[in-house]
Amino acid sequence: MKKRKNVLLVMVALMAIGMFTWKDSLSTIMSGEEVEAVEQLKALRPVPTAPVQVVSAVESRTFPGSVRASRRVEIGFSVAGLLEELNVLEGKNITKGEVLARLDPRDFQHALDASLASFNDTQRASERAKNLHLRKVISRAKYDTAQTAYEVAGADLKLKRKALADTVLYAPFDGVVSKRYVENYEHVKERTPVLAFKDLSMIEVVAKVPERLIANGGVEQFDTIAVKFDANQELWFPAVIREYSVQSDPASRTYEVVVTLSPPGSLEILPGMTASVRLESTLESVGMASRFRVPAESLVGGNDGKSYVWVIPASGGNPKKTEVVVGAMTNNGVVILEGLSGKEQVATAAVHTLLEEMQVRPVAEGKEGLDG
């Protein structure tokens, strides 16, 4: 009996030893497999990626701008002369028709008097020639000569009257004098500005918009426009687009968009002040049904004129070159109309060096380049 008990104890001990040995071997095998998997993962080329994002129904973009008056003119005399009166001050509000400046009118008055005398003389001569021609005393040619002299004198009289009238400058509209270029008793040349005059009843703000944004939807895509002035960073004021340039700036590749608004009652806004212009658009307004966006640097242009992105498998593997239809350019990337489901990760760097035969993986979080 005792011998059988000892045999059972030995068998139990051997079984226990076997179990521990098998478990240890299995752990060793599993650890080896894990190490091999990690090594294989490390062997894959790391590629920086970004997830495809869902786009908000409203896209908002903000651009710096500068304030200018809705109407701006530099006013000068159409005749040369001695400036006799320029009493308007910079910043002074002027009503339409009010006198802005005067030239010394004496020389112009003398010229008008001489022209009037010449006109009267030729008028009398023309009447005498007409009577003589009717009586067949003079020829038709002499009568035509007298008539021509009379008409020329009349035209000269009109010019002299206009020259005298042009010695006075009137405000063309309600506005404010923004700059004076000359002072009293200076001799001014014709068509030389003597002051700058601006209409501040409406305010214009000029912003520069990138050409890619204009190309994808134009200014018609903007449903809501608002302006914020640097003098008050909290208040936004509604505005409308007045005009925009159709020729881009050759240096910045941007287009000028001019928005207009009424002067805010809480602020005194003057030309030259800085502002921010917010342009908002809904995707439906430009026919965009999809709601996906990718970084601009992920796009690849094909030789066929189409656009592509590289989709990177989350667990690693072969990258897939995927054709996409591009929509509007936004501050945060490019809207994709077709080609993606919204669950992918796309490559954001080295996109021109990827091949579908490669083995790649996303860069690990917090890592960069080959260290990922």
Protein Blocks (a to p, Z undefined) as FASTA:
>chain_A
ZZmmmmmmmmmmmmmmmmmmmmmmmmmmmmmmmmmmmmmmmmpccddddddddddfbdcd
ddddddddfbdcddddfbdcddfbdcbcehiacdehiafbdcdfklmmmmmmmmmmmmmm
mmmmmmmmmmmmmnomacfklmmmmmmmmmmmmmmmmmmmmmmmmmpccdfbdcddfbdf
bdehiacdehiafbdcddfkbccddddddfklmmnopjmlpmbdcdddfklmkbccdddd
fbdcfbdcfklopacddddddddfkbccdehiacdddddddfklnopabfcdcdfklpcc
dfkopacdddddfkbpaddddddddddddfkbccdfbhpaolaccdfehklmgcfkbccd
dddehiacjlZZ
